[in-house]
Amino acid sequence: MSRNWNGKALIDFLGARLWDDSATFRGYIIQWVNEIQNDLAGERPLDTFAFKMKKLLPTNQEIISLSPQIPAAPTSAIAAGGTLVDGSSYKAYSTFVIWDGDQRKYIESELSSASAVSTADASNGTLSLSSIDTYSGSTSLSPSTIWRRIYVAIKASGETAYGEPFFYADIEDNTTTTLSVTAEPTSTITPPSYSEVSQISSDHLVFNSGNTYLAKIDSNLTKRYDPTQTTSTNPTSFDFIGADSINLFPMLDASATTDQRTLSYFVHRRPHEVFYDVDREIDLPIEFRKALIEGVTWKAYEFRDRSGKESVANNYEVYKRQVLARYSRQRGAPSFIRDVSGDTQGWEV
């Protein structure tokens, strides 16, 4: 296998290992790689996927998703020039790409809704995009490096349905609101299939205004003494609701400023999806390579109902336990803890 830790190198290696390198089977391999990635990263929170986020919270809303803001649809129109195909129709989409401080890691939002349909003709082969959405919230709070990513879906002349939207270009700022799509995308990369937020971290949630920390309080308790859910410009507590949402108390008042509405918090994200692409590195650390390969091998054996699938599944579980033990180990952590309700003299190993 190539030393390059990228999607094409990994999928080519697996195609050769798994006796079928056809385009159809590569599609299955990509699906299995992403399933195993999620299994490895979802087993327990891993520090390598911890990510600082911010979000402009809505007012007068009790339960709030802390997944990244989803952009509104861009506006599109056909324009002169370009090489879009005469008679083909095009729709554009966007996502937000939020970078950490050193621009080594990012989290991508879910896809916007589609722009209006534009159809190219002999004189007009450019898709002119405007009103490309910008990420909301206080610009003084990190993360502050935010891009927009543009995807384009095509319905070729004579076809009845659009294909998947494919990556076209990044807008490397959070201010530009126009872009010209002058050619059809050549990338194999599609938008995230689901929210990249796996779960909210248990670390503190902080409002930008006044550096206010929210206390974790059971929402059933707050409702006992405030069943009507009052509002305030300075909420004081929250409760987790599912994996990626919180109950905010009191609810944010409509008069709250942008600073008062901008929340800072950490999440554990999912690994970015893998595609048959040489320029996109595998998001899992290289130490996960052996477990990832064994996991995909197990999926392939199961798919073919091939003899030995139980043994391959066991290999995957062994490598998975090894790599997760390594990544979950805490430096300086004690070898045992005191449990006040334990049944072995209060000590548990």
Long-range contacts (C-beta under 8 A, 24 or more apart in sequence): 4-278, 4-281, 5-281, 5-282, 5-286, 5-289, 6-277, 6-278, 6-279, 6-280, 6-281, 6-282, 7-33, 7-274, 7-275, 7-276, 7-277, 7-278, 7-280, 7-282, 8-276, 8-277, 8-278, 9-278, 10-274, 10-282, 10-292, 11-274, 11-276, 13-293, 14-293, 14-296, 14-297, 14-300, 17-293, 17-297, 18-296, 18-297, 18-300, 26-276, 28-300, 28-303, 29-296, 29-300, 30-274, 30-275, 30-276, 32-295, 32-296, 32-299, 32-300, 33-274, 33-292, 33-296, 34-273, 34-274, 35-299, 36-291, 36-292, 36-295, 36-296, 36-299, 36-316, 37-270, 37-271, 37-273, 37-274, 37-283, 37-284, 37-292, 38-270, 38-271, 39-295, 39-320, 40-271, 40-284, 40-288, 40-291, 40-292, 40-295, 40-320, 40-323, 40-324, 41-198, 41-270, 41-271, 41-284, 42-198, 42-270, 43-320, 43-324, 44-324, 44-328, 45-198, 45-199, 45-201, 45-268, 46-268, 46-324, 46-327, 46-328, 47-327, 48-285, 48-327, 49-198, 49-268, 49-269, 49-270, 49-271, 50-201, 50-266, 50-267, 50-268, 51-100, 51-105, 51-107, 51-266, 51-267, 51-268, 51-269, 52-100, 52-142, 52-143, 52-264, 52-265, 52-266, 53-98, 53-107, 53-143, 53-197, 53-264, 53-265, 53-266, 53-267, 54-137, 54-138, 54-141, 54-142, 54-143, 54-208, 54-262, 54-263, 54-264, 54-265, 55-136, 55-137, 55-262, 55-263, 55-265, 56-136, 56-137, 56-138, 56-258, 56-261, 56-262, 57-248, 57-252, 57-261, 57-262, 57-263, 58-252, 58-261, 59-231, 59-251, 59-252, 59-253, 59-254, 59-256, 59-261, 60-231, 60-251, 60-252, 60-253, 60-254, 61-248, 61-251, 61-252, 62-229, 62-247, 62-248, 62-251, 63-241, 63-245, 63-246, 63-247, 63-248, 64-245, 64-246, 64-248, 65-244, 65-245, 66-197, 66-200, 66-244, 66-245, 66-246, 66-263, 66-265, 66-267, 67-109, 67-110, 67-195, 67-196, 67-197, 67-244, 68-96, 68-98, 68-107, 68-108, 68-109, 68-110, 68-195, 68-196, 68-197, 69-96, 69-109, 69-135, 69-136, 70-96, 70-109, 70-110, 70-111, 70-112, 71-95, 71-96, 71-109, 71-112, 71-132, 71-133, 71-135, 71-148, 72-112, 72-113, 72-131, 72-133, 73-112, 73-113, 73-114, 73-115, 74-112, 74-115, 74-129, 74-130, 74-131, 74-132, 74-133, 74-150, 75-115, 75-116, 75-129, 75-130, 75-131, 76-115, 76-116, 76-118, 76-127, 76-128, 76-129, 76-130, 77-116, 77-118, 77-127, 77-128, 77-130, 78-118, 78-119, 78-120, 78-121, 78-124, 78-126, 78-127, 78-128, 79-124, 79-126, 79-127, 79-128, 79-180, 80-123, 80-124, 80-125, 80-126, 81-124, 81-125, 81-126, 81-182, 82-120, 82-124, 82-125, 82-126, 82-127, 82-180, 82-181, 82-182, 82-183, 83-125, 83-182, 83-183, 83-184, 84-120, 84-125, 84-126, 84-127, 84-181, 84-182, 84-183, 84-184, 85-120, 85-125, 85-156, 85-157, 85-184, 86-120, 86-121, 86-122, 86-125, 86-157, 87-119, 87-120, 87-121, 87-156, 87-157, 87-158, 88-119, 88-120, 88-154, 88-155, 88-156, 88-157, 88-184, 89-117, 89-118, 89-119, 89-120, 89-154, 89-155, 89-162, 90-117, 90-118, 90-119, 90-120, 90-127, 90-152, 90-153, 90-154, 90-155, 90-181, 91-115, 91-116, 91-117, 91-118, 91-152, 91-153, 91-162, 91-165, 92-127, 92-129, 92-150, 92-151, 92-152, 92-153, 92-168, 92-181, 93-150, 93-151, 93-152, 93-153, 93-165, 93-191, 94-132, 94-133, 94-148, 94-149, 94-150, 94-151, 95-148, 95-149, 95-151, 95-191, 95-192, 96-133, 96-135, 96-146, 96-147, 96-148, 96-149, 97-146, 97-147, 97-148, 97-149, 97-170, 98-135, 98-143, 98-145, 98-146, 99-143, 99-145, 99-146, 99-147, 100-143, 101-142, 101-143, 101-145, 103-145, 107-196, 107-197, 107-267, 107-269, 108-149, 108-191, 108-192, 108-196, 108-272, 109-192, 109-196, 110-191, 110-192, 110-194, 110-195, 111-151, 111-165, 111-191, 111-192, 114-153, 125-182, 126-180, 126-181, 126-182, 127-152, 127-180, 127-181, 128-178, 128-180, 128-181, 129-178, 129-179, 129-180, 129-181, 130-177, 130-178, 131-177, 132-171, 132-176, 132-177, 132-178, 132-179, 134-174, 134-175, 134-177, 135-174, 136-258, 137-258, 137-261, 137-262, 138-208, 138-258, 138-259, 138-262, 140-208, 140-259, 141-208, 141-262, 141-264, 142-264, 146-173, 146-174, 147-171, 147-172, 147-173, 147-174, 148-174, 148-176, 149-191, 150-179, 150-181, 151-185, 151-190, 151-191, 152-181, 152-184, 152-185, 154-184, 164-190, 165-190, 165-191, 166-190, 187-277, 188-275, 188-276, 188-277, 189-275, 189-277, 189-280, 190-273, 190-275, 192-272, 192-273, 193-273, 194-270, 195-244, 196-269, 196-270, 196-272, 197-243, 197-244, 197-267, 197-268, 197-269, 197-270, 198-243, 198-244, 198-267, 198-268, 198-269, 198-270, 199-243, 199-244, 199-267, 199-268, 200-240, 200-243, 200-244, 200-245, 200-246, 200-265, 200-266, 200-267, 200-268, 201-265, 201-266, 201-267, 201-268, 203-265, 203-266, 204-265, 205-238, 205-246, 205-263, 205-264, 205-265, 206-263, 206-264, 206-265, 207-234, 207-235, 207-260, 207-261, 207-262, 207-263, 207-264, 208-259, 208-260, 208-262, 208-263, 208-264, 209-234, 209-257, 209-259, 209-260, 209-262, 210-234, 212-236, 214-238, 214-248, 216-240, 217-249, 219-247, 219-249, 222-249, 226-250, 233-257, 233-260, 234-260, 285-327, 287-323, 287-326, 287-327, 288-323, 290-319, 290-323, 291-316, 291-319, 291-320, 291-322, 291-323, 294-319, 295-320
